[in-house]
Structures are given as structure tokens and as C-alpha cells.
């Protein structure tokens, strides 16, 4: 006899200008998420350094484009990490503004963290129920 299971993965849906993106809230991805914060900070320092170099030199259109391209790539890495490969391109179609997407990143991450906390509370309650059931079943089997 074949068995069929439909297992739902915890996702945090985020809708931006009518387009829905999903953050994978599995335990495995949460570990990556918190490690990714460190990576974001490091890339941010590097980007600031590049921007400072441009400011110290004559600021011309090619230098501006160079820094802007670096910043776009950095932002794409962030959004693609959050919502999956290709999500930045989808997002840029509905919010075609670099500065708006920069401003949006913090509230999106804060919202995701809030939802992660809710999901984790739910997981903890489910684990407590399973532990209680296990202890009850174990007591019954000893009798």
C-alpha cells in the first residue's frame, strides 16, 4: 500500500506592491538567516569603503555608476537570500527604485523576525504537547 504525506513548510509571506514573496522559515534556513546578518554587515563595510574612495576622488559619472552597480548587486544578494533566487528582479519590477528598496529592507527583515518568533512559539507549544503525550504514553506502558 502506498502512503502519501503532504507536509507543509513554514513560510512567511511578504506582499510588496501586490507581489507576494515567501521567506523559508524552516529551522535550517533560520540558521542561515542569522549567519547571513554577519555577511550583510561585512558587505556593508566594504561598500562604504568603496563609496568613500569615490568621494575622496573626483566624483564623476563612471565612478558613480561603479558604486551604484556595486550597491545594486549587494541589495540583490540580500533580497535573493530572503526570498529565493530571482526575487530581486521580480521585486525591482514592482518597486523600480533603489532607494525605496534600501529603505524597505529593514522593515521587511524586522517583520520576518517577528513572524519567526511567532512560528517558534507555535513550534515550542507543539513540542511541549508531544513531550507530554510521550510521558503519558510511557507511564501507561509501565502499568
JOWO-V830653 format. One record per pair of residues at least 6 apart in sequence whose ideal C-beta (glycine too) atoms are under 8 Angstrom apart, sorted by the first residue. I is the first residue (numbers start at 1). J is the second residue. If there is no record, write none. Layout:
I;J / I;J
This chain:
9;24 / 9;25 / 9;26 / 10;24 / 10;25 / 10;26 / 10;119 / 11;22 / 11;23 / 11;24 / 11;25 / 12;22 / 12;23 / 12;25 / 12;111 / 12;112 / 12;115 / 12;116 / 12;119 / 13;20 / 13;21 / 13;22 / 13;23 / 14;20 / 14;21 / 14;22 / 14;23 / 14;83 / 14;108 / 14;111 / 14;112 / 15;21 / 16;91 / 16;94 / 16;95 / 16;104 / 16;108 / 17;94 / 17;95 / 18;94 / 19;90 / 19;91 / 19;93 / 19;94 / 21;82 / 21;83 / 21;84 / 21;87 / 21;90 / 21;91 / 22;83 / 22;84 / 23;29 / 23;82 / 23;83 / 23;112 / 23;115 / 24;84 / 25;115 / 25;116 / 25;119 / 30;116 / 32;81 / 33;112 / 33;116 / 36;81 / 40;78 / 43;74 / 43;77 / 44;74 / 47;67 / 47;70 / 47;71 / 47;74 / 50;66 / 50;67 / 50;70 / 51;67 / 54;63 / 54;64 / 54;66 / 54;67 / 57;63 / 68;98 / 71;98 / 72;98 / 75;88 / 75;98 / 75;101 / 75;102 / 75;105 / 76;88 / 76;89 / 78;105 / 79;87 / 79;88 / 79;91 / 79;101 / 79;105 / 80;86 / 80;87 / 80;88 / 82;108 / 82;109 / 82;112 / 83;91 / 91;101 / 92;101 / 95;101 / 95;104
